[in-house]
Amino acid sequence: MNFFGPYTPLILLIFVASMLIQASLTRTYRTWGQIRNARNLTGAQVARLMLDENGLTHVPVQMVPGQLSDHYDPVRKTVNLSESNFDVPSVSAMAVAAHEVGHAIQDKVRMPALVLRGQMAVPLSLGMNLAPFLLMIGVLTQLSGLLWLGAILFGAALLFHLVTLPVEFDASRRALAYLNTRGLSGSSEGQNGARSVLTAAALTYVAGFAMALAQFLNVLSIARSSDD
């Protein structure tokens, strides 16, 4: 029994692909981050406008440090935009801000997938911190029980990534629909730019799911071999 299951090469391949996808996202984000949007609105202004028009006037828009650190906090009910998006009137800032407000709207309507993801986040975070140690100890001691427990935790992580996909895709759909309907994207160039930014971001979640799937299959294979 060893740490390397039959899916290890696939994991390495997906890891390389993930790095390429992340590089593509960074390149796309920077490209459209240098182009002003049609209405010359900052990310914060776009977020505020979209929130207010969807009955979320109580949700504040805040600036947080970092790049691509944008997120919606369902606990504090805040839309948080990175420094590079908060007060910049670019196509990238517009797209990212609208996407995060999309999550706020999901929270308002209690989208089942978003609620489930929120319920899974904390316990799963704790479990995934333990999973690698369980796998390592299980292999070293040849205790199949630990390996199967690790496999269950990796399976839970896979479920989390699976639930995340519709949440992120729906937020981007809401964002693009709003920007186009309100004319904030402007010309076809602006529309294509917003779509490119959100598509590149979505691919990172697809890569995350693929990695979680490969890791789960690998650990499952190691656990099964321990019973032979």
Residue pairs with C-beta under 8 A, 6 or more apart in sequence:
1 139
1 142
1 222
1 225
1 226
2 139
2 222
3 135
3 136
3 139
3 222
5 217
5 218
5 219
5 221
5 222
5 225
6 218
6 221
7 214
7 215
7 217
7 218
7 221
8 218
10 214
10 218
11 211
11 214
11 215
11 218
14 207
14 210
14 211
14 214
15 211
17 207
17 210
18 204
18 207
18 208
18 211
21 200
21 203
21 204
21 207
22 204
24 200
24 203
25 68
25 200
25 201
25 203
25 204
26 68
28 196
28 197
28 200
29 68
29 92
29 197
29 200
30 92
32 90
32 91
32 92
32 95
32 193
32 194
32 196
32 197
33 84
33 88
33 90
33 91
33 92
33 93
34 90
35 90
35 91
35 193
36 89
36 90
36 91
37 46
37 89
37 90
37 91
37 93
37 94
37 184
37 185
37 186
37 190
38 183
38 184
38 185
38 186
38 187
38 190
39 89
39 183
39 184
39 186
40 89
41 49
41 89
41 94
41 184
42 86
42 87
42 88
42 89
42 93
43 81
43 85
43 86
43 87
43 88
43 90
43 93
43 94
43 96
43 97
44 61
44 63
44 81
44 86
44 87
44 97
45 89
46 93
46 94
46 97
46 98
46 101
46 179
46 184
47 61
47 79
47 81
47 97
47 98
47 100
47 101
48 61
49 182
50 97
50 98
50 101
50 178
51 57
51 59
51 61
51 79
51 101
51 104
54 101
54 104
54 105
54 108
55 108
56 101
56 104
56 105
56 108
58 77
59 77
59 78
59 79
59 104
60 78
60 79
61 78
61 79
61 80
61 81
61 86
61 97
62 78
62 79
62 80
62 81
63 80
63 81
63 82
63 83
63 86
63 87
64 70
64 71
64 80
64 81
64 82
64 83
65 82
65 83
66 82
66 83
67 82
67 83
67 84
68 82
68 84
68 96
69 80
69 82
70 80
70 81
70 82
70 85
70 96
70 97
70 99
70 100
71 80
71 100
71 103
72 78
72 79
72 80
72 100
72 101
72 103
72 104
72 107
73 80
74 103
74 107
74 114
74 118
77 104
77 107
79 97
79 100
79 101
79 104
80 100
81 93
81 96
81 97
81 100
82 96
84 93
85 92
85 93
85 96
85 97
86 93
91 185
91 190
91 193
91 194
91 197
92 193
92 197
94 179
94 184
94 185
94 194
95 175
95 176
95 179
95 193
95 194
95 195
95 197
95 198
96 197
96 201
98 174
98 175
98 176
98 178
98 179
98 184
98 194
99 171
99 172
99 175
99 198
99 201
100 171
101 174
101 175
101 178
102 170
102 171
102 172
102 173
102 174
102 175
102 178
103 114
103 167
103 171
105 174
106 114
106 167
106 170
106 171
106 174
107 114
111 167
111 170
113 163
113 166
113 167
113 170
114 167
116 163
117 160
117 163
117 164
117 167
120 156
120 159
120 160
120 163
121 160
124 156
124 157
124 160
127 153
127 156
127 157
128 153
128 157
130 153
131 150
131 153
131 154
131 157
131 219
132 150
134 146
134 147
134 149
134 150
134 153
135 146
135 147
135 150
135 219
135 222
137 143
137 146
138 144
138 145
138 146
138 147
138 149
138 150
138 223
138 226
139 147
139 222
142 226
144 223
144 226
144 227
147 219
147 222
147 223
147 226
148 223
150 219
150 223
151 216
151 219
151 220
151 222
151 223
154 212
154 215
154 216
154 219
154 220
155 216
155 220
157 212
157 215
157 216
158 209
158 212
158 213
158 215
158 216
160 212
161 205
161 208
161 209
161 212
161 213
162 209
164 205
164 208
164 209
165 205
165 206
165 209
168 201
168 202
168 205
169 202
172 198
172 199
172 201
172 202
175 194
175 198
176 185
176 191
176 194
176 195
176 198
178 184
179 185
179 191
179 194
180 191
185 191
185 193
185 194
